[in-house]
Amino acid sequence: MNCFLDTNVIIYANDSRNQDKQDQAIQLVTRLMQDNTGVIATQVMQEYAHVALNKLAQRQDVVIRQLFILESFLVIGQSPELTRRAIEIRSAYRISFWDACIISAAEKAQCETIYSEDLNAGQFYSGIIVVNPFAT
């Protein structure tokens, strides 16, 4: 069962300002790495790098090292097909284009779950359920 990690999970795993969320994110990321069921998209890697370099003020070498670690997941690259599918998903669910890109990548990887704090927890998008890993 493949599980997709949204950018916010990766960011929390690298952000010590909220220790509870960081611990939860690290546990989830570690479990999916060990189970070999984790999936991310190149979009997630790009968004993480942007936030890590700018908002978290992490050093470039740290961010690059983290990106190498993230490559141990199945990484779905953006394609014209996924972009077209994201447009359809955006329209069907009335969500942002960027969230639809996440869903189209998860769909491509045949994920059953998307772990995200941003999407509506408990909702199914294209047959994939959203779980907020930080919900109490």
C-alpha positions in Angstrom: 0.0 0.0 0.0 1.7 3.2 -1.2 1.3 6.3 0.9 1.9 9.8 -0.4 3.6 12.4 1.8 2.6 16.0 1.2 5.2 18.8 1.6 4.0 19.9 5.0 5.0 16.5 6.5 8.5 16.8 5.1 8.8 20.4 6.3 7.7 19.5 9.9 10.2 16.6 9.9 12.9 19.3 9.4 11.5 22.1 11.6 12.4 22.0 15.3 10.1 24.9 16.2 7.2 22.6 16.8 8.7 19.5 18.6 5.4 17.5 18.7 4.8 17.9 15.0 8.4 17.2 14.2 8.4 14.0 16.2 5.2 12.8 14.5 6.5 13.7 11.1 9.8 11.9 11.7 8.0 8.8 12.9 5.8 8.7 9.8 8.6 9.4 7.4 10.8 6.8 9.0 8.0 4.1 9.0 7.3 4.7 5.3 11.0 4.5 4.5 11.4 1.3 6.4 8.2 -0.2 4.9 9.2 1.0 1.4 5.7 2.4 0.9 6.4 6.1 0.8 5.8 8.2 -2.3 6.6 11.9 -3.0 6.6 14.1 -6.0 9.3 16.3 -7.4 6.9 19.1 -6.5 7.3 18.1 -2.8 11.0 18.1 -3.1 11.0 21.6 -4.7 8.6 23.0 -2.1 10.6 21.6 0.8 13.8 23.0 -0.6 12.2 26.5 -1.0 10.8 26.5 2.5 14.0 25.0 4.1 16.3 27.5 2.4 14.1 30.6 3.0 11.8 30.1 6.0 13.8 27.6 8.0 17.1 29.2 7.0 18.8 25.8 6.6 22.2 25.6 5.1 22.4 24.6 1.4 24.4 21.4 2.2 21.8 20.3 4.8 18.9 20.8 2.3 20.8 18.9 -0.4 21.5 16.0 2.0 17.8 15.9 2.9 16.9 15.8 -0.8 19.2 12.8 -1.2 17.4 11.1 1.7 14.0 11.9 0.1 15.1 10.1 -3.1 14.8 6.8 -1.2 11.0 7.2 -1.6 9.3 6.5 -4.9 9.5 9.9 -6.6 6.9 10.8 -9.1 8.1 13.4 -11.6 5.8 15.9 -13.2 4.7 15.2 -16.7 2.3 16.7 -19.3 -0.1 13.9 -18.5 -0.1 14.6 -14.8 -0.5 18.3 -15.4 -3.6 17.6 -17.6 -4.9 15.2 -14.9 -4.4 17.9 -12.2 -6.5 20.3 -14.2 -9.3 17.7 -14.2 -8.9 17.1 -10.5 -8.9 20.8 -9.7 -12.2 21.2 -11.5 -13.8 18.1 -10.1 -13.0 18.9 -6.4 -12.7 22.7 -6.6 -9.2 22.7 -5.0 -6.0 24.6 -5.8 -4.1 23.6 -8.9 -1.0 22.7 -6.7 -3.1 20.4 -4.4 -4.5 18.8 -7.5 -0.9 18.2 -8.7 -0.2 16.3 -5.5 -3.3 14.2 -6.0 -2.5 13.4 -9.6 1.0 12.3 -8.5 -0.5 10.1 -5.7 -3.0 8.7 -8.2 -0.2 7.8 -10.7 1.7 5.9 -7.9 -1.5 4.1 -7.0 -1.5 5.4 -3.4 -4.3 4.6 -1.0 -3.5 7.4 1.4 -2.2 11.0 1.2 -0.7 12.3 4.5 -1.4 16.0 4.5 -2.3 18.8 6.8 -3.5 21.0 4.0 -6.1 18.8 2.2 -9.4 17.9 3.9 -8.8 15.0 6.3 -11.1 12.1 5.7 -12.0 13.2 2.2 -11.4 10.9 -0.8 -9.9 12.4 -3.9 -9.8 10.1 -6.9 -10.3 7.2 -4.5 -7.4 8.2 -2.3 -8.1 9.1 1.4 -6.5 12.1 3.1 -5.2 11.6 6.6 -3.9 14.4 8.7 -1.0 12.8 10.7 -1.1 15.7 13.1 -4.7 15.5 14.1 -5.3 14.7 17.7 
